[in-house]
Amino acid sequence: MKISLGSWAFSFGPYADHPVPWEKTVTRAAECGYDGVEVCGFPPHITLEACPTAASRRSVRRRLEDLGLGISGYAADFTAVNPAAEGNRARYLDLFRRNVELCAELGSPLIRVDTVGAPGSLPESEYVAAFDRLAALWYEAAETAESYGVTVAWEFEPGFLFNKPSEVVRLHEKVGHRNFRVLFDTAHAYMCGVVGARQHGRRETHKGGVAEFLRLLEGRIGHVHIIDSDGTLYADETSTHRPFGEGRIDFKALAPALLALPGVRWWCIDHCFWAGCWDLVADSLSFVRALIAEASPA
């Protein structure tokens, strides 16, 4: 299993007013011994505006290669176009195509998507139609991405629509494309599957915890983000990404199942929205390496 560092952690939330530059971020990842990075497609990192040409993207790729780093995925910025909203199909697909082209030119095997809209942003009367509309749109996106050799991975979380465990399964089934996979973030899995945070209608939880949610998604997962959860929300919006060992997730019990996921080659350490996470980069890598070593077959 390869381990990457999510670069967005150093430009979001507590770091928004003083983001760590891309070059400094990737240099630190290399110095600490990460296998790669997961690329932030939000300012000030690798955006469509910052890297508008094939040459500029090749330059980013060469720099990572020089540092000995691979790319586990690309977290594109789709915030300007809600894919579940009526009338956004053409705009979303255009934005998606441009981002997946960038993604492919960087050499990333995967592009991350989310539902953009917040829980409660849809009236009850539009909920089912939006679900179906989103599924049809993501089928087209997955088809486009496949032509570039890039997998689409949907990251569910309490900050966005359709975050119940059963909704995650149903939406994946509804999209129904072989190139569309679920991104399993352990903190989001805890908040969605155990706490039932910010769900639409009746709350849905599972007593078996993150491990049960993982089993529920068997055969659907294409990528993993790994970090702890203490059962709280950051700014009442999305999952708090607590440092390893400070939350409630039993990683020793969970790790063998995560390692057994077919087709998953990377675990990305996701420190998003945690103040001071710059100082945790090396320790987090050591924790995950030890976890993998202990859980790996002899």
C-alpha positions, 0 to 999 in steps of 0.5 A: 500500500502506498501512502500519500499526503492530501495537500488541501489540508494546508490551504483550507480552514485554519490555513485559509489565511496563510496557506502553505505553498505547493512547493513547500508542501510537496517538498515536506512530503518528500522529506518525510518519506511519503510515496506521493501526494493527493493534489489540491485543485483549489487555490493556491495549489494546482488549479485550472488557472494556475496550470492552464497549459499542458506544458505547465502541467508537465512541469508539475509532474516532472517536479514530483518525479524529481522528488520521488513522489507519485500522485494518488488523486486530484481533488478538483474544484467543482464548487461553482457548479452544483451537479444536482441542480437543474439546468447545470448539466452542460456547465458541469460537464464542461468544467469536469472535462477541463479538470479531468484533462488536467488530471490526466496530464498530471498523471493522476489516476483518479479525480475526486468529486462531491455533490457540492450542495449542502444538506438541507439545500433541497426542498423535499419535493426536489430530493428524488429528482435531484438524486436521479439527475446527479446519477445520470450526470455522473454516469456521463462524467465517468464515461468522459473520465474513462476516455482519459484513463482516469477513475471518478471517485465520489467522496460522501461526507456530512457536509454534502447531500446524500450522505446516508449509508443507504444513499451512498449505496443507492447512488453508486448503483444508480450511476451504474458505471464501471469507472465510478467508485466511492471514496471512503474517508474514515472520518466521514464514514464515522460521522455518516455511519455511526453519528448520522450527522446532517442526514436528510429525514430520519437518521440512519446509523450502524452499530457496527461502526466504520467497519460495518459501513465498509462492509456495506460498500463492498465492491464499490470503493476505489480510494481511501482517505484515512484519519481519525474522528472524535464524533464532532463536526468542524464548524457545524459543517463537515467531519472533524479530522482528528489526529490519529489516536485522538479519536474513536476509530479502531484502526487496528481492527479496521486496517486489515479490511481496508488493506483487503479492498480490491483495486485500492493502491493508495491511502491518503492521509487527510488532515483537512481543517485541523489547525497545526496539522503541518506539525503532524505530517511526519508522525501521521506517516509513521502511524499509518506505516506501522498500522499497515505493517501490523495488519499485513499478512506475514 
